[in-house]
Amino acid sequence: MADANSSDSPPPAVPDHSGSVHALLESGCTRLVLSGEIDLALNSELTEAVADAEAAGLPVQVDARHVTFMDSSGIALLARLASRTPGRLTLIKPPDVVRFLLEVTRIGEMVDIVDSVVPAPAAPVPPDPA
């Protein structure tokens, strides 16, 4: 009789709730794509993404459509971006959990929320030297 925990059977599937952050430098803005759980476990990735956005010196859009959880480290990321990057920070379709945090922390007053992906602004065209 085979044991239900024998090495022949695969381990039970555990849903992966880990989060991710990706910085995409586009011609007219920096877009940060957040997904999954945005929490302290992502601290170094969040810090690096914010540093990249600050260094680019462009307006920032945060695609939050796939965020399932956010703690204070995620809110700190949004506050830092809103205060240290040019223009108003834009959040793309944040879920209710993020909207709630924006409301209770009042950081929502510092950001624009849109319900669809916003095209990146066109890069300025240098003047013709002629």
Secondary structure in CASP SS format (residue, H / E / C, confidence):
PFRMAT SS
TARGET T0000
AUTHOR 0000-0000-0000
METHOD secondary structure of the structure
MODEL  1
M C 1.00
A C 1.00
D C 1.00
A C 1.00
N C 1.00
S C 1.00
S C 1.00
D C 1.00
S C 1.00
P C 1.00
P C 1.00
P C 1.00
A C 1.00
V C 1.00
P C 1.00
D C 1.00
H C 1.00
S C 1.00
G C 1.00
S E 1.00
V E 1.00
H E 1.00
A E 1.00
L E 1.00
L E 1.00
E C 1.00
S C 1.00
G C 1.00
C C 1.00
T E 1.00
R E 1.00
L E 1.00
V E 1.00
L E 1.00
S E 1.00
G E 1.00
E E 1.00
I E 1.00
D C 1.00
L H 1.00
A H 1.00
L H 1.00
N H 1.00
S H 1.00
E H 1.00
L H 1.00
T H 1.00
E H 1.00
A H 1.00
V H 1.00
A H 1.00
D H 1.00
A H 1.00
E H 1.00
A H 1.00
A H 1.00
G C 1.00
L C 1.00
P C 1.00
V E 1.00
Q E 1.00
V E 1.00
D E 1.00
A E 1.00
R E 1.00
H E 1.00
V E 1.00
T E 1.00
F E 1.00
M E 1.00
D C 1.00
S H 1.00
S H 1.00
G H 1.00
I H 1.00
A H 1.00
L H 1.00
L H 1.00
A H 1.00
R H 1.00
L H 1.00
A H 1.00
S H 1.00
R H 1.00
T C 1.00
P C 1.00
G C 1.00
R C 1.00
L E 1.00
T E 1.00
L E 1.00
I E 1.00
K C 1.00
P C 1.00
P C 1.00
D H 1.00
V H 1.00
V H 1.00
R H 1.00
F H 1.00
L H 1.00
L H 1.00
E H 1.00
V H 1.00
T H 1.00
R C 1.00
I H 1.00
G H 1.00
E H 1.00
M H 1.00
V E 1.00
D E 1.00
I E 1.00
V E 1.00
D C 1.00
S C 1.00
V C 1.00
V C 1.00
P C 1.00
A C 1.00
P C 1.00
A C 1.00
A C 1.00
P C 1.00
V C 1.00
P C 1.00
P C 1.00
D C 1.00
P C 1.00
A C 1.00
END
